[in-house]
């Protein structure tokens, strides 16, 4: 069964709804974003979640030291590196489960992935103006060019209308959604969360 991560959670109500409806992971954004949450708020939410839920912190070009500090403070299970972090940072953070994000425009963007050894690879749509939560898809067929045994997570422009097609083509370990379950930018819509998880896990 494909795993579901709901990213950009900012309040306990949305987190609990997503978990109750079948989300496997909850993502907190600590980088500059309309979805950014304070470490204090994230910790308060994490403490209320069931132990079987994976909690993930999203960072962009942050230092390994700061990432480790936030992880310890919040009690996070994993991190998602969404910037231009070098492969060496994954070694520095070897005691933390790491998801490395790659923004895909075309087939050539697959090549740099081979330099990294994270616990999972997240493939996202490309936008010049922002890292993640863009609502931009990519050509899922390019994933076939990626020869790796590392689990793949698909993101970028996913909604309840197209996620089943993405799963059919890529056969990923998981899918990640943020803007695709929002009707107002940065505000999660419970109806869309339900529809999205239904489309994945039906």
N, C-alpha and C positions, 0 to 999 in steps of 0.2 A: 504494500500500500504506500502510495506517494505521501511523503510528509508535507505538512503545511506550516509555514511560518508567517505570522502576521507582524509586519514591521511598522515602526512609527507609533507605537502605543504610548499614550501620554496620561492615561488615567486608569484607575483600578477597574471601573465599570466595564470599559472596553476589553480589558485584559481578561476579566472573569467571563464575560460573554464569549469571547473567542475560545477560551479554554473549554468552557461548558459545551460549546458546539463542536469541538473536535480539533482545534488547533494543537499542533505538536510543539510549537516554539513561538515565543514572543520576543520581538525585537525592540530595543530602545536606542534612540538616536542621540549620541553625545556630540556630534559634529554640528556645525552651523547649518540650521535648517528650520523650516516652519514646524517641523515635527520634533525639534530638540526637546529633551527632557533633562531636568537637573538630576544629578546623581542621588540626591536625597529623595526625590520623588520616585526614581527608579527603584531604589532600595526598599522603599515603603511598599511598592507594588510587588516586587519579588518576594517579599516576606509573606505575602498573602496568597501566593500561588501554590498549587500542589507540587510536590517534589518531582513528579514525573514530567513536568513541563520544562523544556529547555529554554533558558533565558539567555539572550544574545545582546551584546553591546556593539553598536555600530560606531566606528571611528574613521576619521579621514586624516591621514598624514600626521598622526599623533605619535609621540615618543613611546617606546616600549615601557618606560618607567611609569608614565602617566596612565597608560592602558592598564598595567598591572594594578596600580593603585585604585583605579575606578572599579576594576573587577573584584578586588578584595572588599572594597567598601560596599558594593551593591550585592555581592554574592552571586555574580553571573557565572553561567556554565560555559559560555563560549564568547568569542569576539568575531566581528566581521570587519575586515579591513577594506575600506571603500575608496582609498586614495591611490597614490603612486608609490606606495611602500615598497622598499627593495626586498628581495628574497631573504636577506639576512635577518629581517625583523621577526620572521617566523621562527627562526632558530632561537632568537632572544626570548621569544614568548612560548618556548617549547612545552612549558608546563600548563598552557592554556589551549583548549581546543580552538582552532583558528579556521575561519572561513575567509578565503581571499576572493575579492570581487574583481572581475574583469569586464570592462564595458566593450561591447561588441558592435562594430559597424559592419565589418565584412570578414572574410576568411583570414586575412592577414593578422587580425587581432587574436587569433588562436595561438600563434607562434610563441609569444612571451610566456604563456601559461606553463610551458615545460620547465621553466627555470624555478618554479615554486613548488614547495612540498607542504601544502596546508592539509588540514583534516578534511576540508571540503572546498570545492570550487563553486563560486556563484557567478553565473553569466547574466549580465544585465544589458539593457538597451543603452545606447550612447546619447548623451546630451552635452553640448559645450558649456551650458550654463549651470548645471548642477550634477552632483554625484548621487544618484539613486532617487527613487520616488518620482521619476520623470514621466511615467506613463508611456514610455517609448519602447516598442518591441524591437526585436532583431530577427534575422532570418534563422529560425531554429535548425534548419538543415545543416548549417555550418558546423554544428556540434559533432556531426559524424566525422569531421576531420580531426577531432580532438581524440588522440589515443592516450587514454589514461585510465588507471584503476581507481583514481580518487573520486569519491562521490560528487555528483554534479547537482547543483541547485539552479533552477531557472527562475529569473525575475525579469522585470522590464515590460511594462504595459499589459500585464496579465489581469484579466477580469474573469467573471463567471462565464462569459461568452466565449472566451478563447483558450482557457486553461486546459481543457480536456484535449484540444488539438495539440497544444505544446507538449503535453504528457505523452500523447500518442507518438509524436515525432522524436522527441528527445529521450523518453523513458528515464527521467531524472530520479535521483534519490528524493528530491524535494522541490517544492515551489515556494516562492517568496512573493508576498503582495503587500503593497502599501497604498499607493494612490488608487489602485483598482478596487479598493473597498471604501472609498471616500466619495461623498457627493459634494462636500465643501473641502477645499484644500486643507489638509492637515487634520480634518475631523473624520473619524471613522464612522461608518454607517452600519449599524447592526444588521440591517436587512441584506446589505451587500456582503458582509462577512459570512452570513448564513448561506447565501447563494453561492459564494465562492467555494466554501468548504463542501457544500453539497455537490458542486460540479467536480471536485477532486475525488471525494470519497464516496459519493452517491450511494 
